[in-house]
């Protein structure tokens, strides 16, 4: 069985790592390269860097930071934010990123998933989905959670899978930053209906939440931000705890 992955997520704004609650109220969390190095040394399996205002402000994801990260960090990392076309993907992969994450751009132009998979391989294409529960079901949101769409989480994840995405990164906007656990029911539904790995995001506040994301949510990886950035859960002790709970992780 493949080892479950622990993935710190670094949201980047103006070159600094930031963290918010429910996608707002951002506070600074440190230098993205130094944080990434520390996580790599602590045993993180991968990293995700998201330029959180890129789609909203129409900026290109900053290539220079990606080059700095690639020079300093020896674990795989994914970069997202402001990726709209194959040239963006090409630039970021050449700068040293291992995978790219697309969210708003994929919703607006689903064929972008097919294009990336065809040109670069499915393994580099992570489709991120920000969703919130509504009376009608789990609805997908654009532009860093600012804009509701008419797409639903499960059908959109299924379409992304069929178009060639390599992984789905699902963030529950209701759970983001509030530290009460992941959206395990939705995660389990995704895990059971998709043929690609599912990364859980939004809600980590305790070691037990990671355990539940793997056991109840059937997630392949769990992503978190503030609990790592502010030293609340050290990665080595998290992995030891998960191993004791019978979950296969790389120590």
N, C-alpha and C positions, 0 to 999 in steps of 0.2 A: 504494500500500500504506500502511495506517495506521502511524504511527510507534509504535515500542515504547515503553512507559512505564516510568519509574523512580519507585518509590513508597516513600519512607521510612515506616516504621510506628512509631508511638509508643504503647507499652503504658502505660496510665495506672493508677496505684494511689495513692489518697489525694492526688490532684492533682499528682503528680509522674510524670515519665517513668521507667520502670524497664525493665531487660532481664535475662532469665535464660537458662539453658541447659536444653534439653529441658523447658521450661515451669516450671522451679523455679530456686532459687538466684538470687533477684532482687537486682539492684543498681541504685542510682539513676543516672539519666543526664541530669537537668536539667529546666528549666521547659518544659512542653509548648508554650506559646505562643511563647517565644523560639526554641526549637528549630525549630518550624514555620516561623517567619519566616525563619530562616537557610536552611532547606532551600528555601523558595520563592525566595529571592534567588540560591541556588546553581544553580537550574534543575531542581529536582524537578518532575515533571509533576503529581503528586497527592500527597496525604497520607492516611494512615489513622490514626485515633485509636481505640484499643480500651481500654475500661474493663475490665481483665482480671479483676477480682474481682466484677464486677456480677452475673453469673449465679449465681456461687457464694454470694454473700452476700445475694442478693435485692435489691440496691440498684438504683435507677433511674440511668441514665446522667446524669451531672451536666450540666444544661442551661447553667449559668452559664459553664462552661469553653468550651462550644461557642460561646456568644455572644462570648466574648473572642477565640477563634480566628478566628471569622468577621470580626470587626472589624479584625484585624491581617493576615490572610493573603488573598492574591489568586489562589490556585490552588484547584482543586476539592479538597474533603476529605470523607472518609467517616468516620462515627462508628458504633461498635458497642459492645455490652455492655449487658445488662439490658433489651433491647428485646423486649417480649412481646406488644404489641398495637398497633393502629393509632394510638391516642392517643400512644404513645411516639414513633412515627415522625413524627407531626404536630408534636409538640413540638420534636423535634430539627431537623426541616426548617425550622420557623419560627424556630428559634434561629440558623439560618444554614448547617447542614450541607447538602452537595450530594447525598450518598448515605448510606444506612444499611446496616450489615452485621448480618446475623442468623446465628446458629450453633445454639446449644442450643435456642432457641425454635422454630426451623424444624424441627429433628429431632423435637421433642415435638409440634408442631402444624404439619404441612406446609402446611395450608390458609392459614397466615399469609402464605406467599409469594404465593399467588393474590390474597389480599386487598390486600397492599401494591401489587402490580403493577396491580391494577384501580383502586385509589384514587389512587395517586401516579405510576404509570408504571413499567415494568420498569427504566428507566434508573436509578432510585434504589435498587433492591434488589440488594445484593450478598449472596450466600449464601456464608458462610465455612464451610469444612469442615476440621476437625482430624482427621487420620487417621494410623494407624500400621500398618506391615506385620505381619501375624500369619501363622501357618501356614495359616490359612484364606483369606488375602487381606488387602487394605487395609480395616481396620475403622475406622468413624467413632467419635469420642469426644465426650462432652458436658462442659459445665462446665469450660472451660479445660483439657481433656485429662484430667480426673480420672476419668471414668466411661466404660467401654466400652459401646457399643451393639450391637445386632444388625444394624445397617445397614452396607452396604459402599460404599466410596468411589464406584465407577463408576456403580452403579445409583442411588445417592442424588443424585449430580451430574446424572445424566440426568433424574431426576424433578424436581429443582429447576429445570432448564432448561425442561422442559415446563410447569411451573406458572407460569413467568413471571419467573424471576430474570434480572437483566440481566448479571450476571457471577458467576463462581465464583472464590473466593479459597481456594486449596488450600494448607494448611500440612502438610508432612510432619513429624510430631512426632519421628520418628527423626533428622531432619536439623536440627531447630530449635536454633540457637545453637552448633552444633558446627563450622560453617564449612568443611564438606568438599564443598559443592556442593548444588544442588537435586535433588529426586527426578525426574530428567528423563524416565525411562521412563514413570512414572505421568502426568507432565504431558503428554507427547506423546499418550498414550492419551486423556486428557481432551480435548485440543485437537482430536483427530481425530474424536471422537464427539459433541462438543457443538456447538451452533450459536451460542454466546455466548462472549465473551472469557474467558480463563483467566488468573488472576494467580498467579504462582509465589511461594511463601513457605516459608522454612525452609531454611537451609544456606549463605547467601552468606558467603564469606570472602575472595574474591579477584575481580578484574575478570573473569577467565575464567569464573567461575561464572555471572555474568550473561549473558555471551556464550552459554554452553552452554544456559542456560534458554531463550534465544530460538531458537538454531539447532537444538539437539537436543530440547529440551522443547516447542518450538513455542508457548511462552507469549506472551501478548499484553502482559503487564506483569510486572515482577519487583519484589517487595517485600523490603525488608531493614530491619534495625534497628541492631544493635550496630556494624556496620561504618561506618554513618553517624554514630551518636551519639558514638562515641569517636574519630572522625576518621581511621579506618583507610583509608577509600576516599572521597576527595572527589568529589562528584557531577560537577563539570565535567570532571575528568580521566577519570572512568568513561565519561561520554558521548562524549568524544573518542576514547577507546579503542574503544568500541563502533562508532562511525562508521568508524574505520580497519578494523575487522573486517567491514565491509560491512552493518552493521545500521542500519536507518533509525531514528534518534532525533532529537528536537528539541534543537538546541544553543542 
